[in-house]
Amino acid sequence: MKLINVNHAVFFDVDDTLYDHLQPFREALEATLDTGPDFPYEPAYHRMRYYSDFLSVEAGGTPTHGQVLESMRTERFVRSLGEFGLTLSPEEAASVQAAYLDRQFDIRPFTGAFELIGKLQELGAIVGVITNGPPEHQWRKIRALGVDRLIPAELVFISGAVGFTKPDTRLFKLIEGKLGKSAEQCCYLGDSWRNDVVGAVGAGWRAVWFNHRGVRPETDPHLLHTPVSSYAELARLLLGESL
């Protein structure tokens, strides 16, 4: 899958794909619950992401505002941390959520992410972002990372603004139509099996699973996709060269 011409479009997820999403999660737990260095942060993070996706599906797509959004955000902490011996009241979960949000804008891109975006653009590929979430919240992350200085706003697709939530294939098809591209000309990179791999494969896109945490597929592992664990590996896959 070497992208070397103007016919290709490559889209990136944001959370835990362009930056380390575990960082604000860990810092929020340490600050509010005094969890200490031995707490299993990564497994707990995976369960939080699982419940975030699960509750989003129950709500009919990622909520963008109001009580439904707030309830989903706190409930995911109640359920996920409960599996690791932390029983939270709704008020405690809200405190964790507030601390988590505060830390989501003090973030840095993964090593090699921006270099890869630049190389793809130099080769003539269209490069954009597809992410789930409320528009204002996701835009704050995009600006905090500096992604807005690399990728134009018209190539940033946020579920809360578009009206479709990954893994809904209509989101991917809408983007195809806007770009005038076929599914075979489009590639999507993301960390979430459920949202990114299943969604992209369902739309007929090339799916690259950024499985840098070494987790197992949640559903059929035989879905046509390519796994990578680092940006160096991804650059070799997409460019045929190292950064």
Buried (B, 14 or more C-beta within 10 A) or exposed (E): EEBEEEEBBBBBBBBBBBBBBBBBBBBBBBBBBEBEEEBEBEBBBBBBBBBBBBBBEEBEBBBBEEEBBEBBBBBBBBBBBBBBEBEBEEEBBBBBBBBBBEBBEEBEBBEBBBBBBEBBBEBEBBBBBBBBBBBEBBBBBBEBBEBBEBBEEEBBBBBBBBEBBBBBBEBBBBBBEEBEBEBEBBBBBBBBBBBBBBBBBBBBBBBBBBBBBEBEBEEEEEBEBBBBEEBBBBBBBBBEEEB
